[in-house]
Amino acid sequence: MLFRESAASLAARTDVEGRLADLLRENFVHRHGHQPTSSEVRSWNRSLPALINALMEVGLGEVEMLLEYGLPLTSKRADVILAGVHPSTGAPSYVVVELKQWSEAYPEDEDPLRCRVPSFKAPVLNPIEQVRGYCDYLVSFNGALEQAPESVTGVAFLHNATEMRVAGLREVPEDHRGRMFTAEQRGAFLDYLRSRLAAKPGAAAADDLLQARVRPSKQLMAVAAEEVRDREQFILLDEQRLAYETVMSAVRKARRANRKQVIVVAGGPGSGKSVIALSLLGDLYRRGVPALHATGSQSFTKTMRKVAGARKPEVQRLFRYFNSFMEAEPNDIDVLICDEAHRLRKTSANRYTRAALRTGRPQVAELIDAARVPVFLLDQHQVVRPGEMGTVDQIRRAAAEQDVECRVVELDSQFRCGGSEAYVSWVTSLLGLEGDGPVAWEPDGKVQLLTAGSPYEMEAFLESRRAAGYGARISAGYCWKWTTKITPSMTALPADVVIGDWSKPWNLYGDRALLGAPPAPLWATDPAGFQQVGCVYTAQGFEYDWSGVIMGQDLVWRTDRWVVDRTVSKDPSFTKATPDEDVERLVRNTYKVLLTRGMVGTIIYSTDAETREKLRTLVPAAA
């Protein structure tokens, strides 16, 4: 939240031109570490006064206004939450307000859930659905609202729009959590405010909302079975919902007009790509639309088969690999959801592929061919293995070569790492992937970050978190040989990861549980996985509460820069033919993946003394 004050106090600030916007800009920079966009500043200057004036006009000056309220565990912000007292019941009452400066908006491709605004390059989500999503999400994750979900309502206020110019948006049904008022309906909007808020102080209601406990995020695997088999468990917000509706619109067109379309959903770690994928698969499955889910990750696919397809073989068969479509007939299925598409490879052929199928055809072309609506969800900065090549441009080119329309939806939200945009930005700066290099971590209250002085200290800290009811895992850079063959004579897994007198085994190789350890695909989701160290290939695509990351000698700090030493890496995918610049990029990407798995917090240890000292100057040590 950027600022909180009563409507009357904010009205006094708006009397001085730009004063409120300057205050919000200053708070924004302090909280997020960068300047707000010009559109955000315009909204503060133009839209906030329209709402404040409406509240003052109906005598609601004592209502508390929470500006740019951050939704729990995400980087998403509601424009305003009005906190007050219900005029009939006297109970706390909250109105989520989405402010729009739009003067006109129209349904995109006759789909009112997606709307086209002349000043925007791409379609956006209908504001009725946007504010409804915010309300549903708030009720799901704020403990103060658990017992009183009816206390939350939502409204979109298009204070510059006429009815005629936004009439198409009203095709989306309205309810108590999603309503829309335009400039021509200002009187009705004032009546609405009076119906939800009394002319009494709202400070206590605001306190309740802000001090309530945050319920933990629904982690992907924990609800996968219900998502696919029974009903939608996740609440999709803004660009997530827009991506979902874009795919569903393409599906309707494909079935109605035999029109093929490629959809690309691009976003960083924790932006919700796999949640969108599961939501799509679940909805299509329940509607009887032929659809499959595919990845290039053995761990992810096998885990989905186990978790979502437990005791139901037809669900297990929904989860495939990218190389499963070499012999597929064109448009054989309606929808192919390609999750983790940054792991696309040049071709699907490998040493086991029979000669007749070794055509050299690009894997992306096979996947586009296989479905009427191929959907690719990817993060271009998660490429960690030579030969992985899934990018937005590559998919665009492949679609153009087949004369197929391609639409791209960008995700800029953050749901992993406690919803902390600041943390993900800190990681990319730390590793030199973006920004000007490492900076000191400034806690933002969303995610915890610590350093450890030894692997014993890291393990003891994570054990304490497990004792408190959290999940935890330890992962490491690929700097130790991995014993892949476990013989019957062994009574324990070989302790491959050795640091001084501390040691632990790597996660198991293969698909069978052995000696109390889960198979590799289930390392991230089986509680017994804490006793082994995971590598990037078993961690990628998953999340857990607490993440311990061991940085090896392949990436060390020397004086004023990072140095990558390829000779230390034991990753078998790096060969002599892999160029140095590729190894450097892939090693940095590997640590980005490992450092962005933790939902609650991350603790880092480096095996290198100079690197440990550098990290200590940036991050507090564990108590």
Disulfide bonds with the S-S distance in Angstrom:
none
